[in-house]
Amino acid sequence: MYNTIKLDKGFYSITGKTFTQALEQQDPSSQYAGTDLAGLDAFERQLKRFDIKVKGADSDLVERFFDNTETQLLFPEYVRRMIKSGMDEASIIPKVAASVSFTDSSDYRGLTVTPDAASDTVAEGGTVPVTTVRLSATNKALTKFARRLSCSYESIRKHRLDAFGVILKNLGAVISRDVNALILTELSTGAEQISISGSSITYADLTSFWGSMTDYNMDTMVCSPAAMAAILGLPEMKYCIGEYMSGGTVETPYGVTLVKSPQVSGALCVGVDRTSAGEMIFGTDVIIDFDQLISTQCKEISASVTAGFSKLSGGAVKVLKS
């Protein structure tokens, strides 16, 4: 059971596994089905075991993790999970990537998909059209994204974990925004560019942009903040604002999800068929320096992730320009 597991620093050193995944091997969540602990993962059960509260107004102080040698071992995973949570909240990956892959290499060769005919109709005895899938001509190096948070133990020990978690999430969001910039650059490079008809964007420009993607279905538009504000100010969008208030996303009347991203550069919007456009590749999960964090003498928190993006279908991406 979760309350008898001997926590070990070696859980952080298992290749290809996070601390939580290593814990799950020792304490599988499946054995708690139908109990009060159902819905908690192995790490969350350890927090419950040691009565460490990380959320809410009555959350514990940071120093609570350093009560003993076992709770110390939980602190690096808490930090990693908070940073990862911030990255996920700021990420556009779910809105634009058709798949997410992992590699143990420092570079990758993506796939390209090229159909050789517009029609699949074949006359008797005729040649069957071919869609060709090939490796990209060149390798691309995965990019390392990293940031350090300078904070001595003395400066954070008396602060609530709920507030400290916000700082860690913000650190993750900063990293994630740079990953977003890489994704949008890869998507936009070589994509067909379409210009709006006048000096400012209109609803007709949006519908024309959406309709310009013929072989694919543009289901997402990633917009610069200025373009997003202009679109939401259009009379035709007034009935869609309520959807944002209730669900947190905005869709056009014809079903395209609008995503605001300051990383849209040199354009108004990037239109994507997220089922076909590209593949996100991770070389690592979020990595932190666990050795420093186990010690109460830590001077900083550093986090990194290695990632790349590969465009799969060129026709599944278009760019709207002013």
GUKOLVO-72696 format. One line per field, with one value per residue: residue number from 1; residue in three letters; x negated, y, z of N, C-alpha, C in turn. Coordinates in steps of 0.05 Angstrom, whole numbers, plus 5000, padded with zeros to 4 digits. Each point is the difference from the previous one (the first is absolute). Example, Ala and Ser with C-alpha at 12.3 -4.5 7.8 and 13.67 -1.06 7.14 Angstrom:
BEGIN
resi 1	2 $
resn ALA	SER $
nxx 4736	5007 $
nyy 4886	5021 $
nzz 5156	4986 $
caxx 5018	4984 $
cayy 5024	5024 $
cazz 5000	5001 $
cxx 4982	5015 $
cyy 5024	5022 $
czz 5000	5014 $
This chain:
BEGIN
resi 1	2	3	4	5	6	7	8	9	10	11	12	13	14	15	16	17	18	19	20	21	22	23	24	25	26	27	28	29	30	31	32	33	34	35	36	37	38	39	40	41	42	43	44	45	46	47	48	49	50	51	52	53	54	55	56	57	58	59	60	61	62	63	64	65	66	67	68	69	70	71	72	73	74	75	76	77	78	79	80	81	82	83	84	85	86	87	88	89	90	91	92	93	94	95	96	97	98	99	100	101	102	103	104	105	106	107	108	109	110	111	112	113	114	115	116	117	118	119	120	121	122	123	124	125	126	127	128	129	130	131	132	133	134	135	136	137	138	139	140	141	142	143	144	145	146	147	148	149	150	151	152	153	154	155	156	157	158	159	160	161	162	163	164	165	166	167	168	169	170	171	172	173	174	175	176	177	178	179	180	181	182	183	184	185	186	187	188	189	190	191	192	193	194	195	196	197	198	199	200	201	202	203	204	205	206	207	208	209	210	211	212	213	214	215	216	217	218	219	220	221	222	223	224	225	226	227	228	229	230	231	232	233	234	235	236	237	238	239	240	241	242	243	244	245	246	247	248	249	250	251	252	253	254	255	256	257	258	259	260	261	262	263	264	265	266	267	268	269	270	271	272	273	274	275	276	277	278	279	280	281	282	283	284	285	286	287	288	289	290	291	292	293	294	295	296	297	298	299	300	301	302	303	304	305	306	307	308	309	310	311	312	313	314	315	316	317	318	319	320	321	322 $
resn MET	TYR	ASN	THR	ILE	LYS	LEU	ASP	LYS	GLY	PHE	TYR	SER	ILE	THR	GLY	LYS	THR	PHE	THR	GLN	ALA	LEU	GLU	GLN	GLN	ASP	PRO	SER	SER	GLN	TYR	ALA	GLY	THR	ASP	LEU	ALA	GLY	LEU	ASP	ALA	PHE	GLU	ARG	GLN	LEU	LYS	ARG	PHE	ASP	ILE	LYS	VAL	LYS	GLY	ALA	ASP	SER	ASP	LEU	VAL	GLU	ARG	PHE	PHE	ASP	ASN	THR	GLU	THR	GLN	LEU	LEU	PHE	PRO	GLU	TYR	VAL	ARG	ARG	MET	ILE	LYS	SER	GLY	MET	ASP	GLU	ALA	SER	ILE	ILE	PRO	LYS	VAL	ALA	ALA	SER	VAL	SER	PHE	THR	ASP	SER	SER	ASP	TYR	ARG	GLY	LEU	THR	VAL	THR	PRO	ASP	ALA	ALA	SER	ASP	THR	VAL	ALA	GLU	GLY	GLY	THR	VAL	PRO	VAL	THR	THR	VAL	ARG	LEU	SER	ALA	THR	ASN	LYS	ALA	LEU	THR	LYS	PHE	ALA	ARG	ARG	LEU	SER	CYS	SER	TYR	GLU	SER	ILE	ARG	LYS	HIS	ARG	LEU	ASP	ALA	PHE	GLY	VAL	ILE	LEU	LYS	ASN	LEU	GLY	ALA	VAL	ILE	SER	ARG	ASP	VAL	ASN	ALA	LEU	ILE	LEU	THR	GLU	LEU	SER	THR	GLY	ALA	GLU	GLN	ILE	SER	ILE	SER	GLY	SER	SER	ILE	THR	TYR	ALA	ASP	LEU	THR	SER	PHE	TRP	GLY	SER	MET	THR	ASP	TYR	ASN	MET	ASP	THR	MET	VAL	CYS	SER	PRO	ALA	ALA	MET	ALA	ALA	ILE	LEU	GLY	LEU	PRO	GLU	MET	LYS	TYR	CYS	ILE	GLY	GLU	TYR	MET	SER	GLY	GLY	THR	VAL	GLU	THR	PRO	TYR	GLY	VAL	THR	LEU	VAL	LYS	SER	PRO	GLN	VAL	SER	GLY	ALA	LEU	CYS	VAL	GLY	VAL	ASP	ARG	THR	SER	ALA	GLY	GLU	MET	ILE	PHE	GLY	THR	ASP	VAL	ILE	ILE	ASP	PHE	ASP	GLN	LEU	ILE	SER	THR	GLN	CYS	LYS	GLU	ILE	SER	ALA	SER	VAL	THR	ALA	GLY	PHE	SER	LYS	LEU	SER	GLY	GLY	ALA	VAL	LYS	VAL	LEU	LYS	SER $
nxx 4983	5012	5011	4991	5003	4977	5002	4992	4977	4996	5024	4983	4987	5025	4985	5010	4996	5023	4997	5021	4989	4977	5014	5011	4975	4994	5016	5008	5009	4996	4983	5004	5006	5020	4976	4996	4980	5022	4986	4987	4978	4979	4993	5024	4998	4976	5011	5019	4982	4986	5025	4991	5009	5004	5026	5011	5018	5006	4989	4982	4981	4983	4994	5026	4990	4989	5023	4996	4983	5023	5010	4974	5003	5021	4983	4979	5015	5005	4975	4992	5017	4993	4974	5003	5014	4982	4982	5015	5003	4975	5000	4992	4984	5019	4995	4975	4993	4995	4974	4994	4974	4986	4976	4982	5005	4977	5007	5013	5011	5015	5026	4999	5023	4998	5025	5002	5025	5016	5003	5017	5014	5004	4993	5016	4983	5010	4983	4995	5012	4977	5002	4979	4990	4985	4976	5000	4993	5005	4981	5017	4984	5005	5017	4980	5021	4988	5005	4986	5008	4991	4997	4989	4993	4982	4999	5002	4985	5005	4999	5026	5004	5024	4988	4983	5022	5011	4980	5002	5027	4995	4982	5018	5017	4979	4993	5025	4999	4976	5011	5020	4980	4986	5022	5006	4975	4999	5023	4991	4976	5001	5016	5022	4995	5020	5005	5005	5025	5000	5004	5024	4998	5014	5026	5002	4980	5013	5024	4989	4987	5022	5014	4977	5005	4994	4976	4999	5005	5000	4991	4976	5003	4974	5009	4989	4991	4986	4993	4994	4990	4988	4994	4993	4989	4999	5020	4989	4981	5019	5011	4975	5002	5026	4992	4986	5020	5013	4985	4993	5015	4990	5023	4993	5019	4978	4995	4987	4983	5004	4974	4998	4981	4986	4996	5025	4980	5003	5021	5024	5002	4997	5010	5012	4995	5008	5017	4988	4999	4997	4975	5007	4974	5000	4977	5012	5008	5015	4976	4995	4985	5007	4974	5001	5023	4986	4980	5002	4976	5021	4987	5008	5020	4990	5013	5003	5004	4998	5004	5016	5004	5015	5000	5024	5021	4986	5018	4992	4984	5012	4990	5013	4996	4988 $
nyy 4976	5022	4993	4980	5015	4990	5026	5002	5013	4974	5006	5020	4977	4992	4991	5023	5003	5012	5016	5012	4997	5007	5019	5005	4995	5015	5018	4980	5019	4980	4996	5026	4986	5018	5011	5010	4984	4990	5004	4990	5013	4986	5022	5003	4974	5006	5019	4983	4982	5021	5000	5001	5023	4997	4999	5024	5015	4975	5005	4980	5005	5013	5010	4996	5004	5016	4989	4983	4979	4988	5018	5002	4974	5010	5017	4987	4979	5011	5008	4976	4989	5018	4997	4974	5004	5018	4982	4981	5017	5006	4974	5003	4982	4999	5026	4993	4983	4985	5000	4986	5003	4979	5010	4981	5011	5012	4984	5008	4981	5021	4996	4997	5011	4986	5009	4981	5001	5017	4981	4985	5013	4975	5004	4984	4985	5021	5020	4985	5023	5013	4995	5017	4982	5022	4991	5020	5019	5015	4995	5001	5017	4985	5017	5009	5000	5020	5000	5019	4991	5024	4981	5012	4979	5017	5007	4973	4992	5026	4994	5005	4974	5009	5019	4984	4985	5023	5005	4975	5003	5024	4988	4981	5020	5012	4976	4995	5026	4994	4979	5016	5017	4980	4991	5025	5002	4975	5006	5024	4988	5014	5008	4994	5024	5008	5021	5016	5006	5009	5022	4990	4981	4986	4997	5015	5015	4998	5004	5020	5008	4996	5012	5014	4988	4990	4990	5020	4995	5026	4987	5012	5024	5000	5019	5021	5011	5016	4979	4988	5023	5003	4974	5001	5021	4980	5014	4986	5009	5018	4981	5002	5025	4995	4988	5022	5015	4982	5000	5025	4994	5011	4995	5001	5013	4996	5003	5022	4986	5022	5002	5014	5010	5012	4973	5007	4996	5026	4993	4997	4979	4978	4992	4982	4978	5001	4988	5019	5022	4990	4994	4998	5006	4984	5012	5017	4990	5013	5012	4992	5016	4974	4997	5023	4991	4978	5016	5007	4995	4992	5009	4979	5004	4980	5007	4977	5003	4977	5016	4991	5011	4982	5015	4988	5018	5009	4986	4989	5018	5022	5022	5015	5016	5022 $
nzz 5000	4993	5023	4985	4979	4995	5003	4974	5004	5000	5011	5006	5002	4999	4981	4989	5027	5006	5020	4990	4976	5012	5013	4976	4993	5021	4991	4984	4984	4983	5020	4993	4979	5001	5005	5024	4993	4989	4978	5020	4991	4994	4986	4991	4998	4990	4986	4994	4994	4990	4991	4975	5007	4974	5006	4993	5013	5006	4976	5001	5017	4984	5023	4996	4976	5017	5007	4979	5000	5008	5015	5007	4998	5012	5011	4989	5007	5023	5001	4992	5016	5018	4994	5001	5022	5007	4992	5011	5021	4995	4998	4974	5011	5020	4994	4998	5019	4978	5008	5022	4994	5007	5003	4999	4976	4992	4979	4978	4985	4994	4998	4974	4996	4976	4995	4981	5011	4987	4981	5014	4981	4996	4974	4987	5014	5013	5003	5021	5008	5005	5026	4998	5017	5006	5008	5017	4982	5021	5016	5020	5011	5020	5008	5016	5015	5012	5026	5013	5023	5004	5019	5020	5014	5010	4974	4997	5020	5005	4975	4996	4999	5007	5015	5012	5000	5006	5016	5009	5001	5011	5015	5004	5006	5012	5010	5007	5006	5009	5012	5008	5005	5009	5013	5007	5006	5011	5011	5006	5005	4977	5020	4987	4990	5015	4985	5020	4996	5025	5014	5005	5018	4983	5005	4978	5011	5023	4989	4986	5022	5014	4981	5004	5022	4977	5000	5017	5026	4995	5022	4995	5012	4999	5017	4989	5023	4983	4985	5023	5009	4977	5000	5025	4988	4982	4988	4981	5017	5001	4984	4992	5009	5000	4977	4996	5007	4985	4977	4999	4980	4978	4989	4975	4987	4984	5026	4993	5014	5014	4995	5023	4984	5019	4997	4992	4983	4993	5014	4990	4984	5013	4977	5016	4986	5025	4983	4986	5014	5024	5006	5026	5002	5020	5007	5017	5023	5017	4999	5025	5013	5002	4994	4986	4989	5001	4994	5026	4989	4986	4980	4985	4983	4987	4978	4986	4974	4986	4979	4982	4976	4990	4978	5002	5000	4979	4987	5023	4988	5009	4989	5018	4979	5010 $
caxx 5017	4986	4988	4978	4979	4975	4992	4971	4989	4995	5024	4996	4978	5008	5000	5025	5022	5002	5002	5027	5002	4985	5017	5023	4992	5000	5027	5018	5026	5022	5008	5017	5026	5023	4994	4999	4976	5003	4997	4973	4978	4981	4989	5021	5004	4979	5007	5021	4986	4986	5018	4989	5021	4987	5019	5019	4991	4987	4978	4977	4977	4981	4982	5013	4988	4974	5003	4984	4986	5018	5015	4982	4999	5025	4999	4993	5022	5020	4990	5003	5028	5010	4989	5013	5027	4999	4995	5023	5021	4992	4993	5019	4996	5025	5016	4988	4985	5016	4990	4978	4982	4976	4976	4976	4978	4998	5011	5021	5009	5029	5011	5015	5022	5005	5017	4992	5023	5022	5023	4995	5016	4982	5013	4993	4973	4984	4980	5011	4985	4983	4991	4973	4990	4971	4986	4990	4973	4979	5005	5002	4992	5019	4993	5003	5012	4994	5000	4994	5013	4981	5014	4988	5019	5008	5019	5026	5008	5024	5022	5019	4996	5019	4988	4975	5008	5006	4974	4990	5016	4992	4974	5007	5013	4979	4988	5019	5004	4978	5006	5021	4988	4988	5021	5012	4980	4999	5025	5003	4980	5008	5029	5012	5007	5024	5003	5027	5008	4997	4980	5006	5012	5029	5011	4997	4973	4998	5013	4985	4975	5008	5008	4977	4988	5019	4996	4999	5020	4988	5015	4987	4985	4983	5001	4985	5019	5014	5020	5021	5017	5015	5020	5021	5016	5017	5028	5008	4990	5011	5014	4980	4985	5012	4988	4974	5006	5009	4982	4972	4990	5017	5002	5015	5026	4998	4987	4971	4990	4981	4980	4983	4972	4982	4978	5006	4982	5001	5025	5024	5009	4990	5022	4989	5016	4984	4999	4981	4979	4973	4993	4983	4980	4986	4976	5002	5021	4988	4978	4991	4976	5011	4980	5000	5025	5002	4985	5012	4982	5003	4999	5016	5015	4997	5018	4995	5014	4989	5023	5000	5026	4998	5025	5005	5014	4998	5027	5016	4992	5000	4994	5015	4983	5014 $
cayy 5024	5025	5010	4984	5002	5014	5019	4998	5019	4986	5002	5022	4994	4978	5011	5000	5001	5021	4990	4989	4975	4981	4994	4984	4973	4989	5004	5005	5013	4981	4985	5017	5003	4996	5009	5029	5010	4999	5027	5010	4985	4991	5023	5012	4983	5006	5025	4994	4984	5018	5023	5025	5014	5017	5018	5013	5020	4986	4984	5001	5016	4985	4985	4975	4979	4994	4990	4976	4993	4990	5022	5015	4987	5007	5028	5004	4992	5021	5022	4992	4999	5027	5011	4986	5010	5026	4996	4989	5020	5020	4987	4997	4973	4985	5013	5000	4976	4976	4979	5006	4978	5002	4988	5001	5012	5029	5012	4984	5005	4998	4988	5017	4985	5014	4986	5007	5006	5013	4982	4972	4985	4984	4986	4972	4997	5024	5001	5009	5022	4992	5019	4992	5008	4998	5015	5026	4999	5006	4997	5024	4996	5008	5025	5000	5023	4999	5025	4997	5017	5006	5003	4985	4987	5019	5019	4988	4980	5008	5007	4979	4984	5009	5023	4992	4985	5020	5008	4977	4998	5022	4992	4981	5014	5014	4980	4991	5020	4997	4976	5009	5015	4980	4986	5018	5004	4976	4998	5022	5000	4987	4999	5020	5024	5013	5027	5011	5016	5028	5008	4986	4974	4999	4973	4988	4990	4975	4978	4995	4986	4973	4986	4996	4973	4983	4971	4995	5015	5019	5000	5017	5023	5011	5028	5019	5013	5022	4988	4987	5021	5010	4980	4999	5025	4999	4995	4972	4983	5008	4978	4980	5007	4985	4974	5003	5005	4975	4978	5008	5002	5015	4989	5015	4988	4977	4979	5001	5008	5022	4998	5023	4994	5022	4990	5003	5022	5007	4992	5003	4974	4975	4981	4972	4976	4987	4971	4993	5020	4995	4982	5010	4980	5006	4984	4995	5013	5022	4991	5019	4991	4990	5000	5026	5005	4983	5014	5025	5022	5006	5029	5006	4978	5000	4981	5000	4980	4999	4995	5009	4998	4992	5004	4976	5005	5029	5011	5002	5025	5025	5024	5024	5024	5025 $
cazz 5000	4996	5025	5009	4979	5008	4979	4995	4981	4974	4983	4981	4982	4982	4973	4986	5018	5020	5028	5003	4985	5016	5023	4991	4998	5027	5012	4977	5006	4995	5024	5018	4987	5018	5028	5004	4987	4971	4988	5007	4989	5021	5014	5016	5023	5019	5013	5020	5021	5018	5006	4988	4985	4980	4987	5018	5020	5022	4991	5017	4992	4984	5018	5008	4985	5011	5027	5004	4976	4980	4988	4983	4974	4985	4991	4972	4983	5003	4983	4972	4993	4998	4976	4977	4999	4987	4972	4987	4999	4980	4975	4978	4988	4996	4980	4973	4994	4994	5017	5017	5000	5017	4989	5017	4984	5003	4976	4989	4972	4999	4976	4982	4986	4975	4981	4973	4983	5015	5001	5004	4980	4983	4978	4998	4989	5004	5021	5026	5011	5022	5020	5007	5026	5000	5020	4992	4987	5019	5029	5016	5028	5021	5014	5029	5012	5029	5015	5029	5019	5022	5026	5021	5017	5020	4990	4993	5020	5016	4982	4995	4976	4980	4987	4987	4976	4979	4989	4984	4976	4982	4988	4979	4978	4985	4983	4981	4979	4980	4984	4982	4979	4982	4985	4980	4979	4984	4986	4980	4979	4975	4997	4982	5014	4989	5011	5004	4977	5005	5020	5025	4995	4999	5002	4973	4998	5016	4986	4976	5009	5007	4976	4982	5006	4986	5004	5028	5014	5019	5024	5021	4991	5021	4993	5017	5018	4986	4982	5016	5010	4977	4993	5021	4998	4977	5007	4996	5021	5026	5013	5007	5024	5022	5001	5015	5028	5012	4995	4999	4972	4982	4974	4981	4996	4984	5015	5002	5027	5000	5022	5001	5006	4993	4984	4971	4991	4972	4988	5016	5010	4987	4999	5002	5004	5021	4997	4979	4995	5009	5021	5021	5009	5025	5006	5029	5015	5015	5017	5020	5015	5025	5021	5013	5014	5023	5020	5008	4994	4972	4993	4976	4988	4971	4986	4972	4984	4973	4982	4972	4987	4972	4984	4985	4975	4994	4994	5024	5014	4983	5015	4993	5003	4998 $
cxx 4983	4986	4978	4976	4976	4992	4970	4992	4996	5024	4997	4980	5007	5004	5028	5025	4998	5001	5028	5002	4985	5016	5023	4992	5000	5029	5020	5027	5023	5010	5018	5028	5022	4995	5000	4976	5001	4999	4974	4979	4980	4988	5020	5006	4977	5004	5021	4987	4987	5016	4988	5022	4987	5019	5017	4988	4986	4978	4976	4979	4980	4982	5012	4988	4973	5002	4982	4988	5018	5017	4983	4999	5024	4998	4993	5023	5023	4992	5004	5029	5013	4990	5014	5029	5001	4994	5024	5022	4994	4996	5022	4999	5026	5017	4989	4986	5018	4991	4976	4982	4977	4977	4978	4976	5000	5010	5022	5004	5029	5009	5014	5021	5007	5018	4993	5023	5022	5024	4992	5016	4981	5016	4991	4972	4982	4981	5012	4983	4985	4996	4974	4993	4970	4988	4992	4972	4978	5008	5003	4992	5023	4989	5004	5011	4997	5001	4994	5015	4981	5016	4987	5021	5011	5022	5028	5011	5025	5023	5018	4994	5019	4989	4975	5006	5006	4974	4988	5015	4993	4973	5005	5013	4981	4986	5019	5005	4978	5004	5022	4988	4987	5021	5011	4981	4999	5026	5001	4980	5009	5030	5011	5010	5023	5003	5029	5006	4996	4978	5004	5016	5031	5009	4998	4972	4996	5013	4985	4975	5007	5006	4977	4987	5020	4997	5000	5022	4986	5017	4989	4988	4985	4995	4981	5021	5016	5021	5023	5019	5018	5022	5023	5017	5018	5029	5009	4990	5013	5014	4980	4986	5011	4988	4973	5005	5008	4980	4971	4987	5020	5000	5015	5027	4998	4980	4970	4992	4979	4982	4983	4971	4982	4977	5006	4985	5003	5025	5023	5008	4985	5023	4990	5023	4985	4999	4979	4975	4972	4997	4982	4982	4986	4977	4999	5026	4988	4979	4993	4975	5009	4980	5000	5025	5004	4986	5014	4982	5002	5000	5018	5015	4997	5017	4994	5017	4987	5021	4995	5027	4996	5026	5004	5012	5001	5027	5017	4994	5002	4996	5016	4983	5017	4993 $
cyy 5025	5010	4983	5000	5015	5018	5000	5020	4988	5001	5022	4993	4977	5011	4997	5001	5024	4987	4987	4974	4978	4991	4982	4970	4986	5000	5006	5012	4981	4986	5016	5005	4994	5008	5031	5013	4998	5028	5014	4984	4994	5023	5013	4984	5004	5027	4995	4985	5018	5025	5026	5012	5021	5021	5012	5018	4988	4982	5003	5020	4983	4982	4974	4976	4991	4991	4976	4992	4989	5022	5018	4989	5006	5028	5003	4992	5020	5024	4993	5001	5028	5014	4988	5010	5027	4998	4991	5021	5021	4989	5001	4973	4986	5012	4997	4974	4976	4977	5011	4975	5005	4986	5002	5011	5030	5015	4982	5007	4995	4986	5022	4984	5016	4983	5008	5006	5012	4981	4971	4983	4986	4986	4971	4997	5024	4997	5011	5022	4991	5024	4990	5011	4995	5014	5027	4998	5004	4994	5027	4995	5008	5024	4996	5026	4999	5027	4993	5020	5003	5004	4982	4987	5019	5019	4988	4983	5007	5008	4976	4986	5009	5024	4993	4984	5019	5009	4979	4997	5022	4994	4980	5014	5015	4981	4992	5020	4999	4975	5007	5015	4981	4987	5018	5007	4977	4998	5021	4999	4984	4998	5021	5024	5014	5027	5008	5020	5030	5006	4986	4975	5002	4971	4985	4990	4973	4977	4992	4984	4971	4984	4994	4973	4979	4970	4993	5018	5018	5001	5017	5024	5011	5029	5017	5014	5022	4989	4987	5021	5011	4981	4999	5026	5001	4994	4971	4982	5005	4977	4978	5006	4985	4972	5001	5002	4973	4977	5006	5000	5015	4986	5019	4987	4975	4979	5000	5011	5022	4999	5025	4992	5024	4991	5000	5025	5005	4992	5007	4974	4978	4980	4972	4980	4983	4970	4991	5017	4991	4982	5014	4978	5010	4981	4994	5010	5024	4989	5022	4988	4991	5000	5025	5003	4982	5013	5026	5024	5008	5030	5007	4975	5002	4978	5002	4978	5002	4992	5010	4996	4994	5004	4976	5005	5030	5012	5004	5024	5023	5024	5023	5024	5026	5013 $
czz 5000	5026	5011	4980	5011	4977	4998	4979	4972	4982	4979	4978	4981	4972	4988	5018	5018	5028	5004	4986	5015	5024	4992	4997	5027	5012	4978	5009	4996	5024	5019	4987	5020	5029	5001	4986	4970	4989	5008	4987	5023	5015	5018	5025	5021	5014	5022	5023	5021	5007	4992	4982	4982	4988	5021	5020	5024	4992	5018	4990	4985	5018	5010	4985	5013	5030	5006	4973	4978	4987	4983	4971	4983	4988	4971	4981	5002	4981	4971	4991	4997	4974	4975	4997	4987	4971	4985	4996	4978	4972	4979	4987	4995	4977	4971	4992	4996	5018	5016	5002	5019	4987	5020	4985	5004	4975	4989	4971	4999	4974	4983	4985	4975	4982	4971	4981	5017	5003	5004	4981	4980	4979	5000	4987	5005	5023	5026	5011	5026	5019	5010	5027	5000	5025	4990	4990	5020	5029	5013	5029	5018	5015	5030	5009	5030	5013	5029	5017	5024	5025	5021	5017	5022	4991	4995	5022	5015	4982	4995	4974	4978	4984	4985	4974	4977	4987	4982	4974	4980	4986	4977	4976	4983	4980	4977	4978	4979	4983	4980	4976	4980	4983	4978	4977	4981	4983	4977	4978	4976	4996	4981	5016	4985	5014	5004	4978	5005	5021	5027	4994	5002	5003	4974	4996	5015	4985	4975	5006	5007	4975	4981	5005	4989	5006	5030	5013	5021	5025	5022	4986	5024	4992	5018	5018	4986	4981	5015	5010	4977	4992	5020	5000	4976	5008	4998	5022	5027	5015	5009	5026	5025	5002	5015	5030	5014	4997	4998	4972	4983	4973	4981	4996	4983	5012	5002	5027	4996	5024	4999	5007	4992	4983	4970	4991	4970	4986	5019	5013	4985	5001	4997	5000	5020	4998	4980	4998	5009	5024	5020	5009	5025	5003	5029	5010	5015	5019	5019	5014	5027	5023	5016	5018	5025	5024	5007	4994	4970	4995	4976	4992	4970	4988	4970	4987	4972	4981	4972	4988	4970	4986	4982	4972	4995	4996	5024	5017	4980	5019	4990	5006	4997	4973 $
